[in-house]
């Protein structure tokens, strides 16, 4: 008998999750969206109210692909109604406290919970992390990324998560400046997710420099500097280049700058989000506990805490330490998607 997979929200990401679920050919699929025109396009069982869906159906896997301001209410309701496997789109929630409350519910109800930060499911980044772990480049000392068009939380959350993943470290403190050009948000006036730039210091002393300002519109560029080499990534143009010192040259002082050798590496172009969704769903099915989930509730919380810290830093014109403990800050609701 097929398991039931339900998707709430059929925007861009919800539609990709739907295609992924169909391609796996393992599920009875139910969809839910406020827009009846959207749900009527599919020859599937449909709902237009997510509470009714959760109450009426025996759901094995729930995918939450709505805007971030609804994630907390939907996920909380689903957990309390005994849905045991949930995949939630990013950003996880619109406040740190909401994320922490979700974590408590997940632990209390033994729920398996994944957050869809897509680079966690990428074969290219898995291979790159393996090379890093094998000490081909030495310790990461700095990651620089830029991505035009702002949206420090919605888009930047992916890149902050990638920095945590590649460094195997947690954020220590951040200093940032928020771009206040008030560029219209692509999802409408009710959403606010400014750009910004700054420096994030990790607990292992790696530095993450980022620029997601609103005065340029180029695709994501990532540069990773390591003790003995560097990595350049332009996903859109399938450009991945890795360079490192030879084994012999690693013995030289860092004040010497010998020629580096290129390490062959083939990386992807733009991340295939349907393939990523398939991987995240399969990981959620196979997981027996939350330690087996490749991007879970803690990762989701960190990926909103960092840009929230950036906002606070910009207002205070000073570093903000992690984890954020101020209850007033943790309670504050943001309007990002």
JOWO-V689687 format. One record per run of one state. SS is the DSSP state (H for helix, E for strand, C for the rest). FROM is the first residue (numbers start at 1). TO is the last residue. Records with the same first field share a line. If there is no record, write none. Layout:
SS->FROM-TO ; FROM-TO
//
This chain:
C->1-2 ; 9-11 ; 25-26 ; 33-35 ; 40-44 ; 48-49 ; 57-60 ; 65-67 ; 81-84 ; 89-95 ; 110-111 ; 116-117 ; 122-122 ; 134-139 ; 147-155 ; 168-170 ; 180-194 ; 203-206 ; 213-220 ; 227-228 ; 238-238 ; 245-248 ; 252-260 ; 264-272 ; 287-289 ; 293-296 ; 317-319 ; 322-326 ; 332-337
E->3-8 ; 27-32 ; 45-47 ; 61-64 ; 85-88 ; 112-115 ; 140-146 ; 171-179 ; 195-202 ; 207-212 ; 221-226 ; 229-234 ; 239-244 ; 261-263 ; 320-321
H->12-24 ; 36-39 ; 50-56 ; 68-80 ; 96-109 ; 118-121 ; 123-133 ; 156-167 ; 235-237 ; 249-251 ; 273-286 ; 290-292 ; 297-316 ; 327-331
//
